[in-house]
Amino acid sequence: MRTVLLITRREFLARVRGRAFVVSTLIILVILVGYSLFIGSIGAATDGGSTTVAVAPETEAITPALRTAADDQGRIVRVVPVADAAAGRALVASGDADAALSGPPTRPRVDVETSLGSAAGSVVTVATTLVAQQQLLPDPAAADAAVAAAEPVVVAARPEDPAQGLRIGLGAFGAFLLFFSIQTYGAMVAQGVVEEKSSRVVEIVLATVRPWQLLLGKVLGLGAVGLLQLVILGGAGLAVAGTAGLLVAGAGLGGTLVSVLVWYLIGFALYATVYAALGSLVSRQEDTQSVLTPVSIVVLVGFAVGFNLVISAPTSTALTVMSLIPPWTPLIMPARMALGGVPVWQVVAAFVLTLAFTAGVLALGGRIYARSVLRTGARVSWREALRSR
């Protein structure tokens, strides 16, 4: 292990002291900021969409005011008359209405599934004020008092978790950093293998160390570089969130950080070994991408689909299934754990499956690496790498 640690130290210092490490860290920070602004703009645009409101008979007087308030704010509100308050709540529960109004029009009860939302909330609040003004217009003093008291009472069937947005952000942020680190530093492992193989430096190195020591040292060294960058980027993100007052108590921040780090270590060991084994099959840098492409596509598909599901459908069955498939588990399970509500058996199953899969990859990848790294010239086929002695 002393030899492994020497190789690890050499790989770590060589990368950290390079300009590429600093530049890539700055670039990813810019990308994260840009993506946050992009998501914010999408949220703002979505906020102005159509809203369906079910109105009970006793609240029917608010209907003209709802349309007036919506027109003034440039929003679209569709009013659906219902037989009673229970019928309105049923529409909300089925998803056919965003809100159900019942009770007095100047102080209506607003039933929603999780939250009313800023757009619909603004329309309903303005509408109650307009109704109060119209009903007591002849008496200015009474009108002022009624307007001050006019306010909708929002009742949520499933109250929104104030930390949910932060959890989704933490999960998505962690998934992105894991994807970036695994792709970047996993590819560096393969490139380093090809570079040493093409220059025949590996022949000199393997005269004094064993193939598994060289492979393990590379994986640990570059994995430490990726972990360092992960900590830097995560710390910067949390610092910005804290300064902006976005951190919410009870968001599970500590557990999220631990899970991201643990899954990063497992995921990097898995993919870095695969990349090193694939890199040992070729002798030229020009051929590296061709052997890495299939694995890179697997990682990209898992990240792209999982990342979008985390944001758009965090409780979907598709996200649950993907988080239990070992090649994608390190990218998706930390995000699900950040969201909360993941059954313990799923976390344990994902952990066991991924460890077993990683152990198999390490055994197979180490075998391919040891039998291919000294073979130069034409690309080594999978059959040759597995059968040669």
KASULPE-V225203 format. One record per backbone hydrogen bond with DSSP energy under -1.0 kcal/mol. NH is the residue of the N-H (numbers start at 1). CO is the residue of the C=O. Records with the same first field share a line. If there is no record, write none. Layout:
NH->CO, CO
This chain:
5->1
6->2
7->3
8->4
9->5
10->6
11->7
12->8
13->9
14->10
15->11
16->12
17->13
18->15
23->19
24->20
25->21
26->22
27->23
28->24
29->25
30->26
31->27
32->28
33->29
34->30
35->31
36->32
37->33
38->34
39->35
40->36
41->37
42->38
43->39
44->40
45->41
46->42
47->43
48->45
49->46
51->76
53->78
54->99
55->80
56->101
59->56
60->57
62->59
63->60
66->62
67->63
68->64
69->65
70->66
71->67
72->68
73->69
75->70
78->51
80->53
82->55
88->84
89->85
90->86
91->87
92->88
93->89
94->90
96->91
97->91
98->52
99->52
100->111
101->54
102->109
109->102
110->153
111->100
112->155
121->117
122->118
123->119
124->120
125->121
126->122
127->123
128->124
129->125
130->126
131->127
132->128
133->129
134->130
135->131
136->132
143->139
144->140
145->141
146->142
147->143
148->144
149->145
150->146
153->108
155->110
157->112
158->113
160->114
164->161
167->163
168->164
169->165
170->166
171->167
172->168
173->169
174->170
175->171
176->172
177->173
178->174
179->175
180->176
181->177
182->178
183->179
184->180
185->181
186->182
187->183
188->184
189->185
190->186
191->187
192->188
193->189
194->190
195->191
196->192
197->193
198->194
199->195
201->196
202->196
205->201
206->202
208->205
209->205
214->210
215->211
216->212
217->213
218->214
219->215
220->216
221->217
222->218
223->219
224->220
225->221
226->222
227->223
228->224
229->225
230->226
231->227
232->228
233->229
234->230
235->231
236->232
237->233
238->234
239->235
240->236
241->237
242->238
243->239
244->240
245->242
246->241
251->248
256->252
257->253
258->254
259->255
260->256
261->257
262->258
263->259
264->260
265->261
266->262
267->263
268->264
269->265
270->266
271->267
272->268
273->269
274->270
275->271
276->272
277->273
278->274
279->275
280->276
281->278
282->279
287->284
288->285
291->287
292->288
293->289
296->292
297->293
298->294
299->295
300->296
301->297
302->298
303->299
304->300
305->301
306->302
307->303
308->304
309->305
310->306
311->307
312->308
313->309
316->313
320->316
321->317
322->318
323->319
324->321
325->322
328->325
329->325
332->328
333->329
336->332
337->333
338->334
339->335
340->336
347->343
348->344
349->345
350->346
351->347
352->348
353->349
354->350
355->351
356->352
357->353
358->354
359->355
360->356
361->357
362->358
363->359
364->360
365->361
366->362
367->363
368->364
369->365
370->366
371->367
372->368
373->369
375->372
380->281
385->381
386->382
387->383
388->384
